[in-house]
Amino acid sequence: MFAVIKTGGKQYRVAANDQLEVELLTGEAGDTVSFDEVLLVGGEDGTTIGAPTVAGASVSAEIVDQIRTRKILVFKKRRRQNSKRSRGHRQSLTVVKITGIKMA
């Protein structure tokens, strides 16, 4: 059984025991989170497509870790203006492990 969930403005295809990195979620390692925006649920008995979400479906997951990605540098320069700017950015992510997909 698999599902397509929406979190952090992105969509992910997940199945049981999958581990993925999503946008930052509140909680500590070991906490349980639930994703209620389930867009599609598929399995052996067919596929259910939501309009826009599947009613009564939810995906439960466990927070494994809170991480930050490597730093990227954003450099802007305006030619012939003697103007430049350098900024850095590190994205915060949450590593979650999918524990189950529930269909009501």
NORLIN-V570274 format. One record per backbone hydrogen bond with DSSP energy under -0.5 kcal/mol. CO is the residue of the C=O (numbers start at 1). NH is the residue of the N-H. E is the energy in kcal/mol with one decimal. If there is no record, write none. Layout:
BEGIN
co = <CO:CO>
nh = <NH:NH>
e = <E:E>
END
This chain:
BEGIN
co = <1:2:3:3:4:4:5:7:10:12:12:14:15:18:20:20:22:28:31:33:34:35:36:37:37:38:39:40:41:42:43:46:47:48:53:53:54:58:59:60:60:61:62:63:65:65:67:72:73:74:76:77:78:78:83:85:87:89:91:92:93:94:94:95:95:96:97:98:100:102>
nh = <16:42:5:14:39:40:12:10:7:5:14:3:18:98:22:96:94:31:63:61:36:59:38:6:39:54:50:4:48:2:46:43:49:41:51:55:57:102:35:99:100:33:97:30:67:95:93:89:75:87:85:79:81:83:78:76:74:72:69:24:67:22:96:64:65:20:62:17:60:58>
e = <-0.6:-2.7:-0.5:-3.2:-2.9:-1.1:-2.4:-1.4:-2.2:-2.5:-0.6:-2.6:-1.7:-2.8:-0.5:-2.7:-2.5:-1.9:-2.9:-2.8:-0.6:-2.2:-1.7:-1.9:-0.6:-3.0:-2.4:-2.3:-3.5:-2.6:-1.0:-1.5:-0.5:-2.4:-1.3:-0.5:-1.3:-3.1:-3.3:-2.3:-1.6:-2.8:-2.6:-3.1:-0.5:-3.0:-3.1:-2.0:-0.6:-2.8:-2.6:-0.6:-1.5:-0.8:-2.3:-3.0:-3.9:-2.4:-2.6:-0.8:-2.5:-2.6:-0.6:-3.2:-1.4:-2.3:-2.6:-2.4:-2.3:-2.1>
END
